[in-house]
Amino acid sequence: MFGGLGNLAGIMKQAKAMQENLQKVQESLANSRFEADAGAGMVRAVVNGKSELVDIKIDPQAAEDIELLEDLIKAAFAAASKKAQETAKSEMAQLTGGLNIPGLSELMGGGA
């Protein structure tokens, strides 16, 4: 009659372990830095694992053409963010064993 409860307890234990591992991955990603440049290094952007801009370096020569500078900033930020999202997706795949769990992407910080 209660044979299924042992299985339920096991599933709950696994869910708790996965939640703890998810927190560790989120903390690790938040402390990680992802860097990319644009314009042969004229603009370098650094983002954290949540794709938040944490640093940007601009070569003074890039400031001579404002439109180009704007494009270089966007490109560097996009490339750094893509690296962060790819790493988050990879970490999530390791955590879940490749299973696609709805809503987990949002928990990781951005739907990667």
CNS distance restraints for C-alpha pairs under 8 A (distance, minus, plus):
assign (resid   2 and name CA) (resid   6 and name CA) 7.70 0.50 0.50
assign (resid   3 and name CA) (resid   7 and name CA) 7.52 0.50 0.50
assign (resid   4 and name CA) (resid   8 and name CA) 6.35 0.50 0.50
assign (resid   5 and name CA) (resid   9 and name CA) 6.09 0.50 0.50
assign (resid   6 and name CA) (resid  10 and name CA) 6.28 0.50 0.50
assign (resid   7 and name CA) (resid  11 and name CA) 6.28 0.50 0.50
assign (resid   8 and name CA) (resid  12 and name CA) 6.17 0.50 0.50
assign (resid   9 and name CA) (resid  13 and name CA) 6.15 0.50 0.50
assign (resid  10 and name CA) (resid  14 and name CA) 6.25 0.50 0.50
assign (resid  11 and name CA) (resid  15 and name CA) 6.16 0.50 0.50
assign (resid  12 and name CA) (resid  16 and name CA) 6.19 0.50 0.50
assign (resid  13 and name CA) (resid  17 and name CA) 6.27 0.50 0.50
assign (resid  14 and name CA) (resid  18 and name CA) 6.12 0.50 0.50
assign (resid  15 and name CA) (resid  19 and name CA) 6.14 0.50 0.50
assign (resid  16 and name CA) (resid  20 and name CA) 6.28 0.50 0.50
assign (resid  17 and name CA) (resid  21 and name CA) 6.19 0.50 0.50
assign (resid  18 and name CA) (resid  22 and name CA) 6.00 0.50 0.50
assign (resid  18 and name CA) (resid  95 and name CA) 7.32 0.50 0.50
assign (resid  18 and name CA) (resid  96 and name CA) 7.93 0.50 0.50
assign (resid  19 and name CA) (resid  23 and name CA) 6.33 0.50 0.50
assign (resid  20 and name CA) (resid  24 and name CA) 6.47 0.50 0.50
assign (resid  21 and name CA) (resid  25 and name CA) 6.23 0.50 0.50
assign (resid  21 and name CA) (resid  95 and name CA) 7.24 0.50 0.50
assign (resid  22 and name CA) (resid  26 and name CA) 6.12 0.50 0.50
assign (resid  22 and name CA) (resid  95 and name CA) 7.28 0.50 0.50
assign (resid  22 and name CA) (resid 108 and name CA) 7.77 0.50 0.50
assign (resid  23 and name CA) (resid  27 and name CA) 6.19 0.50 0.50
assign (resid  24 and name CA) (resid  28 and name CA) 6.11 0.50 0.50
assign (resid  25 and name CA) (resid  29 and name CA) 6.06 0.50 0.50
assign (resid  25 and name CA) (resid  91 and name CA) 7.11 0.50 0.50
assign (resid  26 and name CA) (resid  30 and name CA) 6.08 0.50 0.50
assign (resid  26 and name CA) (resid 108 and name CA) 6.12 0.50 0.50
assign (resid  26 and name CA) (resid 109 and name CA) 7.91 0.50 0.50
assign (resid  27 and name CA) (resid  31 and name CA) 6.34 0.50 0.50
assign (resid  28 and name CA) (resid  32 and name CA) 6.21 0.50 0.50
assign (resid  29 and name CA) (resid  48 and name CA) 7.01 0.50 0.50
assign (resid  29 and name CA) (resid  49 and name CA) 4.37 0.50 0.50
assign (resid  29 and name CA) (resid  50 and name CA) 7.10 0.50 0.50
assign (resid  29 and name CA) (resid  88 and name CA) 7.08 0.50 0.50
assign (resid  30 and name CA) (resid  48 and name CA) 5.73 0.50 0.50
assign (resid  30 and name CA) (resid  49 and name CA) 4.75 0.50 0.50
assign (resid  30 and name CA) (resid  50 and name CA) 6.07 0.50 0.50
assign (resid  31 and name CA) (resid  48 and name CA) 6.52 0.50 0.50
assign (resid  31 and name CA) (resid  49 and name CA) 6.89 0.50 0.50
assign (resid  32 and name CA) (resid  48 and name CA) 5.49 0.50 0.50
assign (resid  32 and name CA) (resid  49 and name CA) 5.62 0.50 0.50
assign (resid  33 and name CA) (resid  46 and name CA) 6.38 0.50 0.50
assign (resid  33 and name CA) (resid  47 and name CA) 5.67 0.50 0.50
assign (resid  33 and name CA) (resid  48 and name CA) 4.63 0.50 0.50
assign (resid  33 and name CA) (resid  49 and name CA) 6.52 0.50 0.50
assign (resid  33 and name CA) (resid  84 and name CA) 7.88 0.50 0.50
assign (resid  34 and name CA) (resid  46 and name CA) 5.49 0.50 0.50
assign (resid  34 and name CA) (resid  47 and name CA) 5.30 0.50 0.50
assign (resid  34 and name CA) (resid  48 and name CA) 6.12 0.50 0.50
assign (resid  34 and name CA) (resid  49 and name CA) 7.29 0.50 0.50
assign (resid  34 and name CA) (resid  80 and name CA) 5.51 0.50 0.50
assign (resid  34 and name CA) (resid  81 and name CA) 7.37 0.50 0.50
assign (resid  34 and name CA) (resid  83 and name CA) 6.33 0.50 0.50
assign (resid  34 and name CA) (resid  84 and name CA) 5.96 0.50 0.50
assign (resid  35 and name CA) (resid  44 and name CA) 7.02 0.50 0.50
assign (resid  35 and name CA) (resid  45 and name CA) 5.70 0.50 0.50
assign (resid  35 and name CA) (resid  46 and name CA) 4.40 0.50 0.50
assign (resid  35 and name CA) (resid  47 and name CA) 6.54 0.50 0.50
assign (resid  35 and name CA) (resid  80 and name CA) 5.12 0.50 0.50
assign (resid  35 and name CA) (resid  83 and name CA) 7.93 0.50 0.50
assign (resid  36 and name CA) (resid  44 and name CA) 5.71 0.50 0.50
assign (resid  36 and name CA) (resid  45 and name CA) 5.58 0.50 0.50
assign (resid  36 and name CA) (resid  46 and name CA) 6.68 0.50 0.50
assign (resid  36 and name CA) (resid  76 and name CA) 5.48 0.50 0.50
assign (resid  36 and name CA) (resid  77 and name CA) 7.21 0.50 0.50
assign (resid  36 and name CA) (resid  79 and name CA) 5.77 0.50 0.50
assign (resid  36 and name CA) (resid  80 and name CA) 4.80 0.50 0.50
assign (resid  37 and name CA) (resid  41 and name CA) 5.15 0.50 0.50
assign (resid  37 and name CA) (resid  42 and name CA) 7.17 0.50 0.50
assign (resid  37 and name CA) (resid  43 and name CA) 5.45 0.50 0.50
assign (resid  37 and name CA) (resid  44 and name CA) 4.12 0.50 0.50
assign (resid  37 and name CA) (resid  45 and name CA) 6.14 0.50 0.50
assign (resid  37 and name CA) (resid  75 and name CA) 7.78 0.50 0.50
assign (resid  37 and name CA) (resid  76 and name CA) 4.80 0.50 0.50
assign (resid  37 and name CA) (resid  79 and name CA) 7.56 0.50 0.50
assign (resid  37 and name CA) (resid  80 and name CA) 7.86 0.50 0.50
assign (resid  38 and name CA) (resid  42 and name CA) 6.23 0.50 0.50
assign (resid  38 and name CA) (resid  43 and name CA) 5.38 0.50 0.50
assign (resid  38 and name CA) (resid  44 and name CA) 6.53 0.50 0.50
assign (resid  38 and name CA) (resid  72 and name CA) 5.45 0.50 0.50
assign (resid  38 and name CA) (resid  73 and name CA) 7.39 0.50 0.50
assign (resid  38 and name CA) (resid  75 and name CA) 6.11 0.50 0.50
assign (resid  38 and name CA) (resid  76 and name CA) 5.02 0.50 0.50
assign (resid  39 and name CA) (resid  43 and name CA) 6.52 0.50 0.50
assign (resid  39 and name CA) (resid  72 and name CA) 6.20 0.50 0.50
assign (resid  41 and name CA) (resid  59 and name CA) 7.92 0.50 0.50
assign (resid  42 and name CA) (resid  57 and name CA) 7.96 0.50 0.50
assign (resid  42 and name CA) (resid  58 and name CA) 5.87 0.50 0.50
assign (resid  42 and name CA) (resid  59 and name CA) 4.93 0.50 0.50
assign (resid  42 and name CA) (resid  61 and name CA) 7.71 0.50 0.50
assign (resid  42 and name CA) (resid  62 and name CA) 6.22 0.50 0.50
assign (resid  42 and name CA) (resid  72 and name CA) 7.77 0.50 0.50
assign (resid  43 and name CA) (resid  56 and name CA) 7.19 0.50 0.50
assign (resid  43 and name CA) (resid  57 and name CA) 5.70 0.50 0.50
assign (resid  43 and name CA) (resid  58 and name CA) 4.66 0.50 0.50
assign (resid  43 and name CA) (resid  59 and name CA) 6.35 0.50 0.50
assign (resid  43 and name CA) (resid  62 and name CA) 7.74 0.50 0.50
assign (resid  43 and name CA) (resid  69 and name CA) 7.91 0.50 0.50
assign (resid  43 and name CA) (resid  72 and name CA) 6.16 0.50 0.50
assign (resid  43 and name CA) (resid  73 and name CA) 6.15 0.50 0.50
assign (resid  43 and name CA) (resid  76 and name CA) 6.54 0.50 0.50
assign (resid  44 and name CA) (resid  56 and name CA) 5.62 0.50 0.50
assign (resid  44 and name CA) (resid  57 and name CA) 5.11 0.50 0.50
assign (resid  44 and name CA) (resid  58 and name CA) 6.62 0.50 0.50
assign (resid  44 and name CA) (resid  73 and name CA) 7.74 0.50 0.50
assign (resid  44 and name CA) (resid  76 and name CA) 6.01 0.50 0.50
assign (resid  45 and name CA) (resid  53 and name CA) 7.19 0.50 0.50
assign (resid  45 and name CA) (resid  54 and name CA) 7.92 0.50 0.50
assign (resid  45 and name CA) (resid  55 and name CA) 5.93 0.50 0.50
assign (resid  45 and name CA) (resid  56 and name CA) 4.49 0.50 0.50
assign (resid  45 and name CA) (resid  57 and name CA) 6.57 0.50 0.50
assign (resid  45 and name CA) (resid  73 and name CA) 7.41 0.50 0.50
assign (resid  45 and name CA) (resid  76 and name CA) 5.41 0.50 0.50
assign (resid  45 and name CA) (resid  77 and name CA) 5.41 0.50 0.50
assign (resid  45 and name CA) (resid  80 and name CA) 6.50 0.50 0.50
assign (resid  46 and name CA) (resid  53 and name CA) 5.99 0.50 0.50
assign (resid  46 and name CA) (resid  54 and name CA) 5.67 0.50 0.50
assign (resid  46 and name CA) (resid  55 and name CA) 5.00 0.50 0.50
assign (resid  46 and name CA) (resid  56 and name CA) 6.16 0.50 0.50
assign (resid  46 and name CA) (resid  77 and name CA) 7.35 0.50 0.50
assign (resid  46 and name CA) (resid  80 and name CA) 6.33 0.50 0.50
assign (resid  47 and name CA) (resid  51 and name CA) 5.23 0.50 0.50
assign (resid  47 and name CA) (resid  52 and name CA) 5.13 0.50 0.50
assign (resid  47 and name CA) (resid  53 and name CA) 4.37 0.50 0.50
assign (resid  47 and name CA) (resid  54 and name CA) 5.20 0.50 0.50
assign (resid  47 and name CA) (resid  55 and name CA) 6.93 0.50 0.50
assign (resid  47 and name CA) (resid  77 and name CA) 7.52 0.50 0.50
assign (resid  47 and name CA) (resid  80 and name CA) 6.15 0.50 0.50
assign (resid  47 and name CA) (resid  81 and name CA) 6.42 0.50 0.50
assign (resid  47 and name CA) (resid  84 and name CA) 7.44 0.50 0.50
assign (resid  48 and name CA) (resid  52 and name CA) 5.51 0.50 0.50
assign (resid  48 and name CA) (resid  53 and name CA) 6.75 0.50 0.50
assign (resid  48 and name CA) (resid  54 and name CA) 6.61 0.50 0.50
assign (resid  48 and name CA) (resid  84 and name CA) 6.98 0.50 0.50
assign (resid  49 and name CA) (resid  84 and name CA) 5.11 0.50 0.50
assign (resid  49 and name CA) (resid  85 and name CA) 7.28 0.50 0.50
assign (resid  49 and name CA) (resid  88 and name CA) 7.12 0.50 0.50
assign (resid  50 and name CA) (resid  84 and name CA) 7.09 0.50 0.50
assign (resid  50 and name CA) (resid  85 and name CA) 7.85 0.50 0.50
assign (resid  50 and name CA) (resid 109 and name CA) 5.79 0.50 0.50
assign (resid  50 and name CA) (resid 110 and name CA) 7.06 0.50 0.50
assign (resid  51 and name CA) (resid  80 and name CA) 7.64 0.50 0.50
assign (resid  51 and name CA) (resid  81 and name CA) 4.92 0.50 0.50
assign (resid  51 and name CA) (resid  84 and name CA) 6.15 0.50 0.50
assign (resid  51 and name CA) (resid  85 and name CA) 7.35 0.50 0.50
assign (resid  52 and name CA) (resid  81 and name CA) 7.88 0.50 0.50
assign (resid  53 and name CA) (resid  77 and name CA) 7.41 0.50 0.50
assign (resid  58 and name CA) (resid  62 and name CA) 6.85 0.50 0.50
assign (resid  58 and name CA) (resid  63 and name CA) 7.95 0.50 0.50
assign (resid  59 and name CA) (resid  63 and name CA) 7.47 0.50 0.50
assign (resid  60 and name CA) (resid  64 and name CA) 7.64 0.50 0.50
assign (resid  62 and name CA) (resid  66 and name CA) 7.59 0.50 0.50
assign (resid  62 and name CA) (resid  68 and name CA) 7.37 0.50 0.50
assign (resid  62 and name CA) (resid  69 and name CA) 5.64 0.50 0.50
assign (resid  63 and name CA) (resid  69 and name CA) 6.16 0.50 0.50
assign (resid  65 and name CA) (resid  69 and name CA) 6.12 0.50 0.50
assign (resid  66 and name CA) (resid  70 and name CA) 6.12 0.50 0.50
assign (resid  67 and name CA) (resid  71 and name CA) 6.38 0.50 0.50
assign (resid  68 and name CA) (resid  72 and name CA) 6.12 0.50 0.50
assign (resid  69 and name CA) (resid  73 and name CA) 6.13 0.50 0.50
assign (resid  70 and name CA) (resid  74 and name CA) 6.33 0.50 0.50
assign (resid  71 and name CA) (resid  75 and name CA) 6.10 0.50 0.50
assign (resid  72 and name CA) (resid  76 and name CA) 6.03 0.50 0.50
assign (resid  73 and name CA) (resid  77 and name CA) 6.07 0.50 0.50
assign (resid  74 and name CA) (resid  78 and name CA) 6.00 0.50 0.50
assign (resid  75 and name CA) (resid  79 and name CA) 6.13 0.50 0.50
assign (resid  76 and name CA) (resid  80 and name CA) 6.18 0.50 0.50
assign (resid  77 and name CA) (resid  81 and name CA) 6.02 0.50 0.50
assign (resid  78 and name CA) (resid  82 and name CA) 6.07 0.50 0.50
assign (resid  79 and name CA) (resid  83 and name CA) 6.41 0.50 0.50
assign (resid  80 and name CA) (resid  84 and name CA) 6.42 0.50 0.50
assign (resid  81 and name CA) (resid  85 and name CA) 6.15 0.50 0.50
assign (resid  82 and name CA) (resid  86 and name CA) 6.04 0.50 0.50
assign (resid  83 and name CA) (resid  87 and name CA) 6.18 0.50 0.50
assign (resid  84 and name CA) (resid  88 and name CA) 6.17 0.50 0.50
assign (resid  85 and name CA) (resid  89 and name CA) 6.07 0.50 0.50
assign (resid  85 and name CA) (resid 112 and name CA) 5.29 0.50 0.50
assign (resid  86 and name CA) (resid  90 and name CA) 6.14 0.50 0.50
assign (resid  86 and name CA) (resid 112 and name CA) 7.17 0.50 0.50
assign (resid  87 and name CA) (resid  91 and name CA) 6.09 0.50 0.50
assign (resid  88 and name CA) (resid  92 and name CA) 6.05 0.50 0.50
assign (resid  88 and name CA) (resid 108 and name CA) 7.21 0.50 0.50
assign (resid  88 and name CA) (resid 112 and name CA) 6.98 0.50 0.50
assign (resid  89 and name CA) (resid  93 and name CA) 6.16 0.50 0.50
assign (resid  89 and name CA) (resid 105 and name CA) 7.87 0.50 0.50
assign (resid  89 and name CA) (resid 112 and name CA) 5.95 0.50 0.50
assign (resid  90 and name CA) (resid  94 and name CA) 6.34 0.50 0.50
assign (resid  91 and name CA) (resid  95 and name CA) 6.20 0.50 0.50
assign (resid  92 and name CA) (resid  96 and name CA) 6.13 0.50 0.50
assign (resid  92 and name CA) (resid  98 and name CA) 7.88 0.50 0.50
assign (resid  92 and name CA) (resid 105 and name CA) 7.91 0.50 0.50
assign (resid  92 and name CA) (resid 108 and name CA) 7.90 0.50 0.50
assign (resid  93 and name CA) (resid  97 and name CA) 5.63 0.50 0.50
assign (resid  93 and name CA) (resid  98 and name CA) 4.51 0.50 0.50
assign (resid  93 and name CA) (resid  99 and name CA) 6.95 0.50 0.50
assign (resid  94 and name CA) (resid  98 and name CA) 6.45 0.50 0.50
assign (resid  96 and name CA) (resid 100 and name CA) 7.59 0.50 0.50
assign (resid  96 and name CA) (resid 101 and name CA) 7.80 0.50 0.50
assign (resid 103 and name CA) (resid 107 and name CA) 6.62 0.50 0.50
assign (resid 104 and name CA) (resid 108 and name CA) 6.32 0.50 0.50
assign (resid 104 and name CA) (resid 111 and name CA) 7.94 0.50 0.50
assign (resid 105 and name CA) (resid 109 and name CA) 6.71 0.50 0.50
assign (resid 105 and name CA) (resid 110 and name CA) 6.24 0.50 0.50
assign (resid 105 and name CA) (resid 111 and name CA) 4.33 0.50 0.50
assign (resid 105 and name CA) (resid 112 and name CA) 5.90 0.50 0.50
assign (resid 106 and name CA) (resid 110 and name CA) 5.06 0.50 0.50
assign (resid 106 and name CA) (resid 111 and name CA) 4.76 0.50 0.50
assign (resid 106 and name CA) (resid 112 and name CA) 7.88 0.50 0.50
assign (resid 107 and name CA) (resid 111 and name CA) 7.98 0.50 0.50
